Amino acid sequence: MRFRLLGAMLALALPACGGRTTPSSGTSLDDVGHRIALTQPARRVVSLSPSTTELLFAIGAGPALVGRTRWCDYPPDAASVPSVGDGLDPNVELVVSRRPDLVVLYASAGNQSVIARLDALGIASASLKLDRLDDLPRATRLLGRLTGTSPRADSLAAWYQTRLDSARSARAAPVRRVALVVWDNPPIVIGAGSFLTEVVALAGARNVFDDVAQPSAPTGIETITARDPDMILLLGDSVPSLGRRPEWRSVRAVRERRVMPLKGSEFERPSFRVFDAIRSLRASLAAVAQR
Amino acid sequence: MKWLALALVAVTALVAAVMVGPAGYSALESLRALAGRADPATVAIVRDLRVPRALLAFLVGGSLAVAGAALQALVRNPLADPYLLGLSGGAGLGAVGAIALHLGGAWALPACAFLGALLAVALVYRLALVTGSILDARVLLLGGVVVGAFAASLMAAIMVVSPAAELRNALLWLLGGFGNASWQAVLVFGAYAVLPLAALYLASRPLDLLTLGEEPARYLGADVERVKRLVYVAASLLTAAAVAVSGIIGFVGLVVPHAIRLLWGHLHRSLLPAAFLLGGTLLVAADALARTVIAPVELPVGVVTSLVGVPVFVLLVRRWTR
């Protein structure tokens, strides 16, 4: 709460000391503290992360999108936007050839040089950190301001915040314990840095690796066996069947065939679809528990 | 006396590796579980996960050290290591190929890595025979570097082109680790490694002669060409299998033979078995560190061997040049 208040005060103070901003969009800082040099709402936007592509469509800025990554698969309309390839370490020439007035990136250290090159070309960029459920409202409001869709973006953000708050307050003590496995060899699991840990918690379970700060980290089968999750949730689609590997048979959930794939892009990134993800996960957890 | 000490250190490392782990049992509890006197879950963790993992690490470490020692004698170059001859690039290409093609099945990735390594080995071998029927050690080295670089480029190209987001995990696998250790893996690798290890041991005497140079070795009665081919093929087969079960684990095959030469002398009859014991011991210790240092997160064991191996190597070189 204190942070939100501080943010509001900063937002009020900025135009006063900036002095050269237009009332339509205002000068804003992105999540890496870089000034977004945009004097009017963006008309041509390249989105270099699947989560921001989804967000831009959700706030009604889809028509302004002129470029996306090859990983942007939601909403289906995104397929009609030209792809510029990868979003991390993007091909800057391809991005610039879409003649964007705004490039939206995922906030990562690797994208620093991209931002510098876009700066040099006079193209505004906004780097957004979208890892946790709490990151979504701020990013939504910012993108709304940048693309001139503030009314819809602000009400969507408010709706999301209300639903998230009520989901959190309705949250009961976790009944089941799960491990979220991304890869089998070496075993890679999801940690507290990922929004999935909270999705699991809101669905009534606990991620047994919620003490791992990173979004994901390699671990050992011994650790998984010792933490003894009731269930294993598999992410991605090319993880081989764990039950066929002898070393995974040590894990009780694998022996008891309580392994469930998490299909669907709503489990790949934080989005407004998270409440669907929570609901379907809660149903699946109940179904597997009845086996 | 030296042998007794080395064997004792090896056994100590194996037992210690079984006693520690991220599950958080005390050393005593772990030993009790090893004897079967604990609840089934603890017994399963110790007997089915820790013991095979320690044994596999020992076998792989020993094999890499022996392969490294033999290859260093073969190409008469102290910088030779088991991966020098294009093997790591080939294995990486195989692993990435398996993931990019979505090959399912528990053994798809190791099998493809093994095939990729063998393919690289065969290519380098063919290159080294280019001057006729003589296996040229210099061409062998150059060919290894070139084929390795070629395979690495192909691997990078696949990673850029392929839509499989899982490929970054293949890189983590390549960094080395014993996450997939099981009794099955121990038995398969153990049964497989016996033959090349025995072949290299039986070549001890001609390897001694080879270190003098090919001409003197020939005068002293060694069938130089036959020995070179045998050693190259046996060491490569050994390393290819090691890569298949555990990824690319650096420095064991490079540093351990040098350490043994400094401590033990240059005769391969004792150098090879001693390298096997020390290599195994070191890798078991490195894996124990990898499992426990930042638990519950696990480090790739190749990272640990390099972090430990580089300072040791620097110390050795300093002592050497003094």
Interface residues (C-beta under 8 A of the other chain):
Chain A: R70 W71 V182 W183 D184 N185 P186 P187 I188 F209 D211 V212 Q214 A217 P218 T219 G220 I221 E222 T223 T225 A226 R227 D228 G236 S238 V239 P240 S241 R244 R245 P246 E247 R249 S250 R252
Chain B: G21 P22 A23 G24 A41 A44 I45 D48 L49 R50 P52 I99 H102 G104 G105 A106 A108 L109 P163 A164 A165 E166 N169 L172 W173 G177 G179 N180 A181 S182 W183 Q184 A185 R291 A295 P296 V297 E298 L299 P300
